[in-house]
Amino acid sequence: MDYVYILKFIGVLVAMFLVDICWAKYFIHIGKHNAIKAASWGTMIMVLGSFTTINYVGDKTLLIAAWIGSFAGTYYAVSREKKKAEEKSEI
């Protein structure tokens, strides 16, 4: 197996995981009208998204890693926010 491909696959998966967490945080701060935090998360979306795009443009099979990372990142971010909200309501 090609180790470079494996590293790219893992890199794209992790980057998309982080991109989707950034999207969740971006929308949270947009909703709170916090421009600086929203802009910061928006910048991270571009940085990580660019890394992902650069990698899968050359090899479309890396889209699988992007899809997995995207699903996992969104699931994680929403689950974490839900848990925080539940803990806050218990207090």
N, C-alpha and C positions, 0 to 999 in steps of 0.2 A: 504494500500500500504506500502511496505517495505521502510522505510526512508533510510536505508543503501544503498539499490539498487539505489534509486533516487540520493543520493549523489555521488555514483560511476558513474552513468550515466552522471551526470553533470560534474564531474571531468574528465572523459574520453573525453567528448565533448569539454570542454575548453582546455584540454591538446592537443588534435589533432588540434584544431583551432590554438593554439600557435605554434605547430610543423610545420604546413604548412606556417605560417608567417616566422618562422625560416628558412625553406627551401628556400623561396623566397629571404630572405636577404642573405642567404648563397650563392646562385647563383649570386646575384648582386655583392657581394664582390669577388667572384671567377672571374667574368668578369672584375672587376677593378684591379685584381691582388693584392688585399689587403689580405695578408696571415693571419695576426693576427685577423682581423674582421671575415674572412671566417672561421677560426679555432674556434673562439668563438661561432659563430652561429652553427657550426657543433657539438660542445659540447652540446649546448642547445637542438639540435635535439635528441641527444642520451639520455639526461636526461629526457626530456619530453616523448620521445618515449618509454623509459623503463617503466615509470610510466603507460603509456597507455597499453603496452603489459602485464605487470604484472596484471593489472586489468581485461583485457578481456580474458586472458587465462583461468581463472576460470569460466567465464560466457560469452559464445559466443554472447548472445543478446546485450552485450555492444559494439559489432562491429557496431551496428546501430549508436550509439553515435559517434564512431570513424569516420564513413563515413560522418555523418552530419558535425562534427567539421572540418574534412579535407576539404570538399567542401567549407564551409564557410570561413575557414582560407585562402585558396588559393584565393577565390573570393575577400576577403577583401584586401589581400596583393597586388594583381595585380591592383585592382581598385585604391588603395591608391597610388601606384607607377605611374599609368597612370595620376592621378590627379596632382601629383607633377611635372611630365614631362610637362603637359599642362600649369601649372602655370609658370614654368620656361621659356617656349617658348613664353609666353605673355609678359615677361619682356623685 
